[in-house]
């Protein structure tokens, strides 16, 4: 799993836990729906930390809570 895949999976997991749509998440985060969809559909291969922070703010999470999962802890180093 890549970092981008882990971010996508985490966003979808959080939306599922809260029973909210991607559009609702975007609204809560103060982002255009296209920004969130670009992350989820792979158009954004390097989402900005500020965007992830806005998503966290909309979900009332800290960045630490967002990234504190086994998926992020087990990511391999990504060198290009």
C-alpha positions in Angstrom: 0.0 0.0 0.0 1.3 3.5 -0.9 0.9 6.6 1.3 -1.7 8.0 -1.1 -3.7 4.7 -0.9 -3.5 4.8 2.9 -4.9 8.4 2.8 -7.7 7.4 0.5 -8.6 4.4 2.6 -8.5 6.4 5.8 -10.8 9.1 4.4 -13.3 6.5 3.2 -13.1 4.7 6.6 -13.8 7.9 8.5 -16.7 8.8 6.2 -18.2 5.3 6.7 -17.8 5.5 10.5 -19.6 8.8 10.5 -22.1 7.8 7.8 -21.4 10.9 5.7 -20.9 11.3 2.0 -17.8 12.7 0.3 -19.8 15.9 -0.5 -20.8 16.3 3.2 -17.1 15.8 4.2 -16.1 18.5 1.7 -18.7 20.8 3.1 -17.6 20.2 6.7 -14.0 20.7 5.7 -14.6 23.9 3.8 -13.2 22.3 0.6 -14.7 22.0 -2.9 -16.0 18.5 -3.4 -13.6 18.2 -6.3 -10.6 18.5 -4.0 -11.7 15.5 -1.9 -12.8 13.5 -5.0 -9.4 14.2 -6.6 -7.7 12.5 -3.7 -10.1 9.6 -3.6 -10.1 8.9 -7.4 -6.3 9.2 -7.7 -6.1 12.4 -9.6 -4.2 14.0 -6.8 -1.1 11.8 -6.2 0.4 14.1 -3.7 -2.4 15.7 -1.5 -1.2 18.7 0.5 -0.9 18.4 4.2 -3.0 21.5 4.5 -5.9 19.8 2.7 -5.6 16.7 4.9 -5.6 19.1 7.9 -8.8 20.8 6.7 -10.4 17.3 6.3 -9.3 16.5 9.9 -10.8 19.8 11.1 -14.1 19.0 9.4 -14.1 15.6 11.1 -13.0 17.1 14.5 -9.8 15.0 14.4 -6.2 15.9 15.0 -3.6 15.0 12.3 -2.2 12.6 14.9 -5.6 10.8 15.1 -5.9 10.7 11.3 -2.4 9.1 10.8 -2.5 6.9 13.9 -3.5 3.6 12.2 -1.8 0.3 11.5 -1.9 1.1 7.8 0.2 4.2 8.2 2.5 2.6 10.7 3.4 -0.2 8.3 4.0 1.8 5.2 7.2 1.1 3.4 9.7 3.9 2.5 8.7 5.4 -0.9 11.7 6.6 -2.8 11.4 7.8 -6.4 
